[in-house]
Amino acid sequence: MQDFNLLINDTSYTLENVAGDTSLLWVLREHLGLTGTKYGCGIAQCGSCTIHVDGLAVRACSLTLETVASGQQITTIEGSTPEIEALKDAWIEAQVPQCGYCQPGQIMQAATLIKKNSNPSREQIISNMNGNLCRCGTYMRIVEAVERTSGAAREK
């Protein structure tokens, strides 16, 4: 058991007496109460637990506490970036959510694309979102929401 310092959503957290091999997903949810990041499969295949580490979309279930405790900036769905906020609005406008369970991971995945490419093509959006599963099948609405957020949609 060790002590760890994390920077999450621009807030510093100190975790005391936590095993370094604890999944970051469970640290977020159980130790810090940041429950927006969801558990889906536990093997980094569904995307429900997608967060950002230093601006990159990663699966929190596959990271251990000791791998991110070195001063990296962690952003969860509770965090705020211009891309995340724009996507949240677009999600509502496009009526994306059904059950809503996968939506935090979907938004976090899409936010990295929009930050990197403010005007992605439909094919680029689909490719970027590949690997984030939606059990309700709202994929076309997800693509529409990302398009609404992108430069192409704002120009229409």
TIDREN-278832 format. One line per field, with one value per residue (C-alpha): residue number from 1; residue in one letter; x, y, z. Coordinates in steps of 0.5 Angstrom, whole numbers, plus 2048, in hexadecimal, padded with zeros to 3 digits. Each point is the difference from the previous one (the first is absolute). Layout:
i: NUM  ...
aa: A  ...
px: X  ...
py: Y  ...
pz: Z  ...
END
This chain:
i: 1  2  3  4  5  6  7  8  9  10  11  12  13  14  15  16  17  18  19  20  21  22  23  24  25  26  27  28  29  30  31  32  33  34  35  36  37  38  39  40  41  42  43  44  45  46  47  48  49  50  51  52  53  54  55  56  57  58  59  60  61  62  63  64  65  66  67  68  69  70  71  72  73  74  75  76  77  78  79  80  81  82  83  84  85  86  87  88  89  90  91  92  93  94  95  96  97  98  99  100  101  102  103  104  105  106  107  108  109  110  111  112  113  114  115  116  117  118  119  120  121  122  123  124  125  126  127  128  129  130  131  132  133  134  135  136  137  138  139  140  141  142  143  144  145  146  147  148  149  150  151  152  153  154  155  156
aa: M  Q  D  F  N  L  L  I  N  D  T  S  Y  T  L  E  N  V  A  G  D  T  S  L  L  W  V  L  R  E  H  L  G  L  T  G  T  K  Y  G  C  G  I  A  Q  C  G  S  C  T  I  H  V  D  G  L  A  V  R  A  C  S  L  T  L  E  T  V  A  S  G  Q  Q  I  T  T  I  E  G  S  T  P  E  I  E  A  L  K  D  A  W  I  E  A  Q  V  P  Q  C  G  Y  C  Q  P  G  Q  I  M  Q  A  A  T  L  I  K  K  N  S  N  P  S  R  E  Q  I  I  S  N  M  N  G  N  L  C  R  C  G  T  Y  M  R  I  V  E  A  V  E  R  T  S  G  A  A  R  E  K
px: 800  803  7FE  7FE  7FF  7FC  7FE  7F8  7FC  805  7FF  806  7FE  804  7FE  803  801  7FE  803  804  7FD  7F9  7FC  800  7F8  7FF  804  7FC  7F9  801  806  7FE  7F9  801  7FA  7FF  806  7FC  802  7FE  804  807  804  801  7FB  7FA  802  7FB  806  803  804  806  807  804  7FB  7FF  7FA  802  7FC  800  7FF  806  805  802  801  808  800  7FC  803  806  7FD  7FC  7F9  7FA  7FA  7F9  7F9  7FF  806  7FF  803  7FD  7FF  7FD  7FB  7FE  7FF  7FC  7FB  801  7FE  7F9  7FF  801  7FC  805  7FF  7FC  802  806  805  805  7FF  806  805  7FD  801  807  802  7FD  803  807  7FE  7FD  806  805  7FB  7FB  7FD  800  7FD  7FA  805  805  7FB  7FD  808  801  7FA  801  801  7FB  7FA  7F9  7FC  7F9  803  800  806  7FD  7FE  807  803  7FB  802  807  7FE  7FC  806  805  802  7FC  7FA  801  801  7F9
py: 800  807  807  803  807  801  806  7FF  805  806  7FD  7FD  7FA  7FC  7F9  7FC  7F9  7FE  7FA  802  7FB  802  802  807  7FF  7FE  805  805  7FD  7FD  804  807  800  802  7FB  803  7FB  7F9  7F9  7FC  7FA  801  7FE  806  7FE  804  807  802  802  804  806  805  7FF  806  801  7F9  7FC  7FA  7FA  801  7F9  7FE  805  7FF  805  800  801  807  802  804  807  7FE  805  7FB  803  7FC  802  804  804  806  802  803  7FA  7FC  806  801  7F8  800  805  7FD  7F9  803  804  7F9  7FC  7FB  7FD  7FA  7FC  805  7FB  801  807  803  7FB  802  808  7FF  7FC  805  806  7FE  7FF  807  803  7FD  801  806  7FE  7F8  7FD  7FB  7FA  803  800  7F9  7FE  804  7FD  7F9  7FC  804  7FB  803  7FA  804  801  808  800  805  805  7FF  802  805  804  7FF  804  805  802  800  805  7FD  801  807  802  7FD
pz: 800  7FE  800  7F9  7FD  7FA  7FC  7FE  7FD  802  807  804  804  805  801  806  801  7F9  7FC  7FA  7FC  801  7FA  7FE  7FF  807  803  7FC  802  807  803  7FD  7FF  7F8  7FE  7F9  7FD  800  800  7FA  7FE  805  7FA  7FC  7FA  801  801  806  805  7FB  803  7FE  802  7FE  7FB  7FD  800  804  804  807  802  7FD  803  807  805  800  7F9  800  807  7FD  7FF  7FA  7FE  801  7FD  801  7FE  806  7FE  7FB  7F9  7FB  7FC  805  801  7F9  7FF  806  7FD  7F9  804  802  7FA  7FC  805  801  807  800  807  800  803  7FB  7FE  805  7FC  7FA  801  803  7F9  7FC  804  7FE  7F8  801  803  7FB  7FA  801  7F9  7FF  7FB  801  7FF  804  806  7FF  800  806  804  7FE  806  804  801  801  802  7FE  7F9  7FF  7FC  7FB  805  803  7F9  7FF  807  7FE  7F9  804  804  7FA  7FC  7FA  804  802  7F9  7FE
END
